[in-house]
Amino acid sequence: MSARASFPPAGPPSRTVATRILLSFAVTLLAFAATAGVSVLAQKRTAEDSEELANGYVPVALKLGQLRAVQSTLASLVDGIPDEKNPLSMRILLETLSSVRRSMVDETRLSMQNLRALGSDDTRQDALALTGELDAAQASFGADRAFLNRLFAAFDTSDRDAVNRELVGLGGMEHDGVKQLKTLAEHVERGMTTLSASARARERRAILQLLLLATLTLAVGVAVSIHTRRLLRPLERVTERARAVARGDLTPQPIDESEDEIGQLASAFERMVGAVGRAQSRAVANERLAAIGKMAAHVTHEIRNPLSSIGLNIELLDEELATSHVSGEAKSLLTSITREVQRLENLSEEYLRVARLPQPRMEAEELAGTVHDIVVFAKPEMDRAGIEIALELAPDLPPALFDESQIRQALLNMMRNARESMPSGGRIDVSVKADGMSLVVGVDDRGAGIPDDVRTRIFDPFFSTKGEGTGLGLAITRQIVEAHGGTITCEARAGGGTSFRIFLPIAPQRLSGVSSVPNVATKRRRGASGTT
């Protein structure tokens, strides 16, 4: 039965629950931010496409449509010049339309430059190509003024051949301009169609991306919810354990390893349950020992005087029988009576020790030397039982606080208990070593061992696995150790047998007389290490 907590001491958590939950929701926010970012980029690109179309291609198309209308009008007027009755008015109209066409060409070029400034790389390249085609068209009908001057000069001189020649040249030029502007308009239309198709494709891709990211965000949200639920699930187990403890279950339960606050809470809770259980067990044991002490004091007081009288009468009877000629059977009966009276006296003394166990007189002593003396004292008794004692004392141990007489009684109880576990002889290992702020006295036997269900009760008063005995030896031992502020444990020994450990606090330096103790310990341990 271990008197120490079986859980490791809690340190600062490497990752807190709050941090894990925050990271989980941060992942969710990142997924949401990615979705929102893609949506914003898609909307931005759609807006850019709309602006490129509305403020780039559409103005070009409108200006080009107006330019084509003017060019078509000019071509039609040139075709109708032979039937014109008033050449002067026709000349004024043609010159006016030609001037309007030049202005429209400039406006169309300006809208193409604006398209190049607004558009993407592909659109800028397309705008440059459109500008080149517009320049080529303008060059084709740029000689219209010279044609008009020669045409109307021929009208003035009534030179029909010259009029026809100039009309053919001017008409061909104007119709070529109509064709070039038509080709240019078709180019603009293709650009608008391509841009619209590209915008629709990007829109479909953006919708698909949004759907995928929305699904991913939903999956992340579900995963985060499950993860958060898993993180907080140990709280439910702690709550159930608290209810179980409230119902009286003070048996520490194993816990899942965890590095967060909930794991530390569960570990601390189980340590608390173990401590409460041990405290309750000690309280019950102390109450039982107190009741036993009161009863023992009363019973012993009542039977000691009759036992003393019986013992005195037995001595007188023994002297009387020594001078008389009686059978050997009578003397054997008298010997048996004497032995039973002595057993009753020993039993009453053991009960009195429970009733009258004094408070320990704590002094800073060298524990290794005391253990060595106890082993030497017990050696003849162990030799008669065929027991070999192996003593191991760690060097340079600090002094401990203890009452030498009581620790002697506790250690003798443990050694005799080990001896009784090996009726055919064997070996007992006795050791003293340091462990943190405690000195540890170990007693290991190689007996049959103690079952787990029995080991939890061996320190209870009157509990014994032997056919005889009071069952008070280990109960008194634990009472002594705990009165010293220490603990005692009993565990199965690796390889068979049982291991007892007594933990006693190291003496504070102000009480220990540190400078002189190591020399004393060396003298007392000389020849003590090894097999005794």
C-alpha positions in Angstrom: 0.0 0.0 0.0 1.6 3.2 -1.1 1.4 6.2 1.2 2.6 8.6 -1.4 0.7 10.0 -4.4 1.2 8.0 -7.5 0.8 11.0 -9.8 3.7 13.2 -10.9 3.9 16.8 -9.5 2.1 19.3 -11.7 4.2 21.8 -13.5 3.2 24.7 -15.7 1.2 23.4 -18.7 3.1 23.5 -22.0 -0.1 24.3 -23.9 -3.1 25.6 -22.1 -6.7 24.8 -23.0 -7.3 28.5 -23.7 -4.4 28.5 -26.1 -5.6 25.4 -27.9 -9.1 26.7 -28.3 -7.8 30.1 -29.4 -5.6 28.4 -32.0 -8.6 26.3 -33.2 -10.7 29.4 -33.7 -7.8 31.2 -35.3 -7.7 28.4 -37.9 -11.4 28.9 -38.4 -10.9 32.6 -38.8 -8.1 32.0 -41.3 -10.3 29.8 -43.3 -13.1 32.4 -43.2 -10.5 35.1 -44.1 -9.3 33.1 -47.1 -12.9 32.7 -48.3 -13.6 36.4 -47.8 -10.3 37.3 -49.5 -11.0 35.2 -52.5 -14.5 36.7 -52.7 -13.1 40.2 -52.5 -10.5 39.5 -55.2 -13.2 38.0 -57.4 -15.4 41.1 -56.9 -12.5 43.4 -57.5 -11.6 41.6 -60.8 -15.3 41.7 -61.8 -15.4 45.4 -61.1 -12.2 45.9 -63.1 -13.7 43.9 -66.0 -16.9 46.0 -65.8 -14.9 49.3 -65.7 -12.7 48.1 -68.6 -15.8 47.3 -70.6 -17.9 50.3 -69.6 -15.2 53.0 -69.6 -12.9 51.5 -72.2 -14.4 49.4 -75.0 -17.9 51.0 -75.0 -16.7 54.6 -75.5 -14.4 53.3 -78.3 -17.3 51.5 -79.9 -19.6 54.6 -79.6 -17.0 56.9 -81.1 -16.2 54.4 -83.8 -19.9 54.1 -84.6 -20.2 57.8 -85.0 -17.1 57.9 -87.1 -18.5 55.1 -89.3 -21.8 57.0 -89.7 -19.9 60.1 -90.8 -17.7 58.0 -93.2 -20.8 56.3 -94.7 -22.4 59.7 -95.2 -19.4 61.0 -97.0 -19.2 58.0 -99.2 -23.0 58.3 -100.1 -22.6 62.1 -100.8 -19.6 61.4 -103.1 -21.7 58.8 -105.0 -24.4 61.4 -105.5 -22.2 64.3 -106.8 -22.8 63.6 -110.5 -26.5 64.3 -110.0 -26.0 67.4 -107.9 -27.4 70.6 -109.3 -25.6 72.9 -106.9 -21.9 71.9 -106.7 -21.1 74.8 -104.4 -23.5 73.6 -101.6 -22.2 70.1 -102.0 -18.6 71.2 -101.7 -19.5 73.0 -98.4 -21.3 70.0 -97.1 -18.4 67.6 -98.0 -15.8 69.9 -96.4 -17.9 70.2 -93.3 -18.3 66.4 -93.0 -14.6 65.9 -93.7 -13.8 68.3 -90.8 -16.2 66.5 -88.5 -14.6 63.2 -89.5 -11.1 64.5 -88.5 -12.5 65.5 -85.1 -14.2 62.1 -84.7 -11.0 60.3 -85.5 -9.2 62.3 -82.8 -12.0 61.6 -80.3 -11.9 57.9 -81.2 -8.1 57.8 -80.8 -8.4 59.5 -77.4 -10.9 56.8 -76.3 -8.5 54.1 -77.5 -5.8 55.7 -75.4 -8.1 55.7 -72.4 -8.8 52.0 -73.1 -5.1 51.3 -73.0 -4.7 53.1 -69.7 -7.6 51.3 -68.0 -7.2 47.8 -69.4 -5.2 44.7 -68.6 -2.0 43.7 -70.5 -4.0 41.9 -73.2 -6.4 44.9 -73.5 -3.5 47.3 -73.7 -2.0 45.3 -76.6 -5.4 45.3 -78.3 -5.8 49.0 -77.8 -2.4 49.6 -79.5 -3.5 47.4 -82.4 -6.8 49.3 -82.7 -4.9 52.6 -82.7 -2.7 51.4 -85.5 -5.7 50.3 -87.6 -7.3 53.7 -86.9 -4.1 55.5 -88.0 -4.1 53.4 -91.2 -7.7 54.3 -91.9 -7.0 57.9 -91.4 -4.1 57.8 -93.7 -6.3 56.2 -96.4 -8.8 59.1 -96.5 -6.4 61.8 -95.4 -6.0 63.0 -99.0 -9.7 63.9 -99.3 -9.1 67.7 -99.3 -6.8 67.5 -102.4 -9.4 65.3 -104.1 -12.1 67.8 -103.4 -10.1 70.8 -104.6 -9.3 69.1 -107.9 -12.9 67.8 -108.2 -14.6 71.2 -107.8 -11.9 72.9 -110.0 -12.9 70.5 -112.7 -16.5 71.5 -112.1 -15.6 75.1 -112.5 -13.9 74.4 -115.8 -16.6 72.0 -116.9 -14.0 69.3 -117.6 -16.1 66.2 -117.5 -13.2 63.9 -117.9 -11.4 65.4 -115.0 -14.6 65.3 -112.9 -15.1 61.7 -113.6 -11.5 60.8 -112.9 -11.5 62.7 -109.5 -14.9 61.2 -108.6 -13.6 57.7 -109.2 -10.5 58.4 -107.0 -12.5 60.1 -104.3 -15.2 57.5 -104.2 -12.7 54.7 -104.0 -11.0 56.4 -101.1 -14.2 57.0 -99.2 -15.5 53.5 -99.7 -12.1 52.0 -98.7 -12.4 54.1 -95.5 -15.9 52.6 -94.9 -14.4 49.1 -95.2 -11.5 49.9 -92.9 -13.7 51.4 -90.2 -16.0 48.4 -90.5 -13.0 46.1 -89.9 -11.9 48.3 -87.0 -15.5 48.1 -85.6 -15.4 44.3 -85.9 -12.1 44.3 -84.1 -13.6 46.3 -81.2 -16.6 44.0 -81.1 -14.3 40.9 -80.9 -12.4 42.6 -78.1 -15.6 43.3 -76.2 -16.8 39.7 -76.8 -13.5 38.3 -75.6 -13.5 40.5 -72.5 -17.1 39.5 -71.7 -16.3 35.8 -72.1 -13.2 36.1 -70.0 -15.2 37.9 -67.3 -17.9 35.2 -67.3 -15.2 32.5 -67.1 -13.6 34.3 -64.2 -17.0 34.6 -62.5 -17.6 30.9 -62.8 -14.2 30.1 -61.4 -14.7 32.6 -58.6 -18.1 31.0 -57.7 -16.5 27.5 -57.8 -13.6 28.7 -55.6 -16.1 30.3 -53.2 -18.1 27.1 -53.0 -14.9 25.1 -52.3 -13.6 27.5 -49.7 -17.0 27.7 -48.0 -17.1 23.9 -47.8 -13.6 23.9 -46.4 -14.5 26.6 -43.9 -17.5 24.6 -42.8 -15.3 21.5 -42.5 -12.8 23.4 -40.4 -15.5 24.8 -38.2 -16.9 21.3 -37.6 -13.4 20.0 -36.9 -12.7 22.8 -34.5 -16.0 22.2 -32.7 -15.1 18.5 -32.3 -11.6 19.4 -31.2 -12.9 21.8 -28.6 -15.4 19.2 -27.4 -12.6 16.7 -27.0 -10.5 19.3 -25.1 -13.3 20.0 -22.7 -14.5 16.3 -22.3 -12.1 15.6 -19.4 -14.0 18.2 -17.4 -17.0 15.9 -17.5 -14.9 13.1 -16.1 -13.6 15.3 -13.3 -17.2 16.2 -12.5 -18.2 12.6 -12.5 -15.2 11.8 -10.2 -16.3 14.6 -7.9 -19.8 13.1 -7.6 -18.3 9.7 -7.0 -16.1 11.1 -4.2 -19.1 12.9 -2.7 -20.7 9.4 -2.6 -17.7 8.1 -0.7 -15.4 6.6 -3.3 -12.0 7.7 -2.2 -10.0 5.3 -4.3 -7.6 7.2 -6.7 -8.3 6.4 -10.3 -5.8 6.4 -13.2 -6.0 9.5 -15.4 -5.2 10.1 -19.1 -1.9 11.9 -19.6 -2.5 15.5 -20.5 -0.3 18.6 -20.5 -3.0 21.2 -20.1 -4.8 22.7 -17.1 -7.6 20.2 -17.2 -5.1 17.3 -17.1 -3.3 19.1 -14.1 -6.7 19.6 -12.5 -7.6 15.9 -12.9 -4.1 14.9 -11.5 -4.4 17.3 -8.6 -7.9 16.1 -7.9 -6.8 12.4 -7.8 -3.9 13.3 -5.6 -6.3 15.1 -3.3 -8.7 12.1 -3.3 -5.7 9.9 -2.4 -4.6 12.2 0.3 -8.2 12.4 1.7 -8.5 8.7 1.5 -5.2 8.2 3.3 -6.2 10.8 5.9 -9.5 9.2 6.5 -7.8 5.8 6.7 -5.4 7.1 9.2 -8.1 8.8 11.2 -10.1 5.6 11.3 -7.0 3.7 12.3 -6.1 6.3 14.9 -9.6 6.1 16.3 -9.5 2.4 16.4 -6.0 2.5 18.1 -7.3 5.1 20.6 -10.3 2.8 21.4 -8.0 -0.2 21.6 -5.7 1.8 23.9 -8.5 2.7 26.3 -9.8 -0.8 26.3 -6.3 -2.3 26.6 -5.4 0.0 29.5 -8.6 -1.0 31.3 -8.3 -4.7 30.6 -4.6 -4.8 31.3 -5.2 -3.1 34.6 -7.8 -5.6 35.5 -5.8 -8.7 34.5 -2.3 -7.8 35.5 -2.9 -8.2 39.2 -4.5 -11.7 38.8 -1.7 -12.6 36.4 0.9 -11.5 38.9 -0.9 -13.5 41.6 -1.1 -16.6 39.4 2.6 -16.2 38.4 3.6 -16.0 42.1 1.5 -19.0 43.0 3.0 -21.0 40.1 6.5 -20.2 41.4 5.5 -21.4 44.9 3.9 -24.5 43.4 7.0 -25.2 41.3 9.2 -25.0 44.5 6.8 -27.3 46.3 6.8 -29.8 43.5 10.6 -29.7 43.3 10.8 -31.1 46.9 8.0 -33.6 46.3 7.9 -36.8 44.5 5.3 -36.1 41.7 4.9 -37.4 38.3 6.6 -35.8 35.3 3.1 -35.1 33.8 2.3 -32.7 36.6 5.5 -30.8 36.1 4.8 -30.7 32.3 1.3 -29.2 33.0 2.9 -26.6 35.4 5.3 -25.7 32.6 2.5 -25.2 30.1 0.6 -23.1 32.6 3.7 -20.9 33.1 4.2 -20.5 29.4 0.5 -19.4 28.8 0.8 -17.0 31.7 3.9 -15.5 30.1 2.1 -15.2 26.8 -0.8 -13.4 28.5 1.7 -11.0 30.1 3.4 -10.4 26.8 0.0 -9.8 25.1 -0.9 -7.3 27.8 2.4 -5.5 27.4 1.8 -5.2 23.6 -1.7 -3.7 24.3 -0.2 -1.3 26.8 2.3 -0.1 24.1 -0.7 0.8 22.0 -2.3 2.6 24.9 0.8 4.3 26.2 2.8 5.1 23.0 4.3 8.4 23.9 4.9 11.4 21.6 8.3 10.9 20.0 11.2 13.0 21.3 12.5 14.3 18.0 16.3 14.8 17.8 18.7 15.2 14.9 20.4 11.9 14.8 22.5 9.9 12.4 20.0 7.4 11.0 22.5 5.1 9.3 24.3 4.4 12.6 21.0 3.7 14.4 20.0 1.2 11.7 23.4 -0.5 11.9 23.0 -0.9 15.7 19.5 -2.4 15.3 20.7 -4.9 12.7 23.6 -5.9 14.9 21.1 -6.3 17.8 18.7 -8.4 15.7 21.4 -10.6 14.1 21.4 -13.4 16.7 17.7 -13.7 16.4 17.9 -13.8 12.6 20.7 -16.3 12.7 18.6 -18.7 14.7 15.9 -18.5 12.1 18.4 -19.0 9.2 18.1 -15.5 8.0 20.9 -13.6 6.4 20.9 -9.8 6.6 22.4 -7.7 3.9 23.0 -4.1 5.1 23.6 -1.2 2.6 24.2 2.3 4.0 24.7 5.2 1.6 27.7 7.3 2.4 27.6 10.9 3.9 23.9 10.9 4.7 22.5 13.9 6.4 21.0 13.5 9.9 17.3 12.9 10.3 14.7 14.0 13.0 13.5 10.9 14.9 13.1 9.3 18.3 15.7 6.5 18.4 13.8 4.1 20.7 10.6 4.4 18.7 12.3 4.0 15.3 14.2 1.0 16.8 10.8 -0.6 17.7 9.4 0.2 14.2 12.4 -1.3 12.4 12.5 -4.4 14.6 8.7 -4.9 13.9 9.5 -4.8 10.1 12.5 -7.1 10.3 10.5 -9.7 12.4 7.6 -9.4 10.0 10.1 -10.1 7.1 11.6 -13.1 9.1 8.1 -14.6 9.6 7.5 -14.4 5.8 10.4 -16.8 5.3 9.9 -19.7 7.7 12.6 -21.7 5.8 15.2 -19.0 6.0 16.4 -16.6 3.4 17.8 -13.1 3.0 16.6 -9.7 4.2 18.0 -6.5 2.5 18.2 -3.5 4.8 19.2 -0.2 3.3 19.4 3.5 4.2 19.6 6.2 1.4 18.6 9.8 0.7 15.5 10.6 -1.4 14.8 14.3 -1.9 14.2 15.8 1.5 13.8 12.4 3.2 15.9 9.5 4.3 14.6 6.1 3.3 14.9 3.0 5.4 14.2 -0.1 3.2 13.5 -3.7 4.4 13.1 -6.2 1.5 12.3 -9.9 2.1 12.2 -12.8 -0.4 9.1 -14.5 1.0 5.9 -15.5 -0.8 4.8 -11.9 -1.1 1.5 -10.3 -0.2 -1.6 -10.3 -2.5 -2.7 -6.9 -3.6 -6.1 -7.1 -1.8 -4.3 -8.0 1.4 -1.6 -5.4 1.1 -4.1 -2.6 1.4 -5.0 -3.8 4.9 -1.8 -4.9 6.5 -1.5 -1.7 8.5 -5.0 -2.1 9.9 -5.1 -2.9 13.7 -5.8 -6.6 14.4 -5.3 -7.6 10.8 -2.9 -10.5 10.4 -2.1 -13.1 7.8 -0.5 -15.4 10.4 -2.3 -17.9 12.5 -1.1 -16.3 15.7 -0.3 -12.8 16.8 -2.3 -9.7 17.6 -2.0 -7.9 14.3 -0.8 -4.8 16.0 2.9 -4.8 15.0 2.6 -3.0 11.6 -0.3 -0.8 12.9 2.1 0.4 15.7 4.9 0.8 13.2 2.8 3.1 11.0 1.6 5.0 14.1 5.3 5.6 15.0 6.3 6.7 11.5 3.4 9.1 11.0 4.0 10.6 14.5 7.5 11.4 13.1 6.0 13.2 10.1 7.0 10.4 7.8 5.3 7.8 5.7 5.6 4.0 5.3 4.9 2.1 2.1 4.5 -1.6 1.3 5.0 -2.8 -2.3 5.7 -6.0 -4.1 9.4 -6.6 -4.6 10.6 -7.3 -8.2 11.6 -11.0 -8.3 9.3 -12.0 -5.4 8.8 -10.9 -1.8 7.8 -7.6 -0.3 9.5 -4.2 0.1 8.8 -1.9 3.0 10.0 1.7 3.0 10.1 4.2 5.8 10.5 7.9 4.8 11.8 10.2 7.6 12.3 14.0 7.2 15.9 15.2 7.0 16.8 17.4 10.0 17.1 21.2 9.3 20.7 22.4 9.3 20.2 24.6 12.4 19.4 21.4 14.4 21.6 18.9 12.7 25.1 19.7 13.8 26.2 18.9 10.3 30.0 19.4 10.9 30.3 16.5 13.3 27.8 14.0 12.0 29.7 12.6 9.0 32.6 11.6 11.2 30.3 9.8 13.6 28.5 8.1 10.8 31.8 6.9 9.4 32.9 5.4 12.7 29.5 3.6 13.3 29.4 2.3 9.7 32.9 1.0 9.6 32.5 -2.6 8.5 28.7 -2.2 8.3 28.2 -2.2 4.6 27.8 -5.5 2.9 26.5 -8.7 4.5 26.0 -8.8 8.2 
